[in-house]
Amino acid sequence: MITNVYIDGFNTYYGCLKGTPYKWLNLGALCRKLLPKHQIHRIRYFTAKVSPRPDDAQQHVRQDAYLRALATLPNLSVHLGEFRVRSVRMALAHPEPNGTKTVEVIKTEEKGSDVNLATYLTLDACKGDCSAAVVISNDSDLREPLRVVREELGLTTGILNPHPAYKRSRSMEATFFKQIRASALRQCQFPLKLTDIQGFTIHKPKNW
């Protein structure tokens, strides 16, 4: 079965990678492991370039190394949304009597990835680019695009859930479902050092 995989990068990171030693994840190897009976035709990875934060000035450097590592996979393409950082004033949940009721915080937002994913998922299905479409995400906003691809366009659909099973979005429906487990992440890591097509070396970030 010719299969395309659509990966919500931020949803995957916060679902199963943050706080683990498995961030140097080879997405091609993961797709092959979890979908052994599928011929992986195309992997589309949706994310946004992050910006340095006061508490983490190197996060964009680590992300850049990871995107360069992903670029070594011949059937993977990266689709970028927008990452926004701004200061906003928000209400305190438990303000002190006669004290301030709001506080200024740094708010980060990733915009566009879910729309981009839904767009390419539907476009590829309409073009007959695959016979099965698999989404790595737990975002319930993708429920309708998955339904359209499955019911209206007749493709097999799958969900690989990156979040803990108890947090699974029950509103997302597909032909099949699999849970991404730590054992699979551990077995599907890039080597500590890679070389890209220009001959440049890519190193796994030290604190990953």
Beta strands, then each sheet from edge to edge (+ up, - down):
strand 1: 2-8
strand 2: 39-47
strand 3: 76-80
strand 4: 82-91
strand 5: 102-111
strand 6: 132-136
strand 7: 156-161
strand 8: 176-179
strand 9: 193-195
strand 10: 201-203
sheet 1: 3+ 2+ 1+ 6+ 7+ 8+
sheet 2: 4+ 5-
sheet 3: 9+ 10-
end
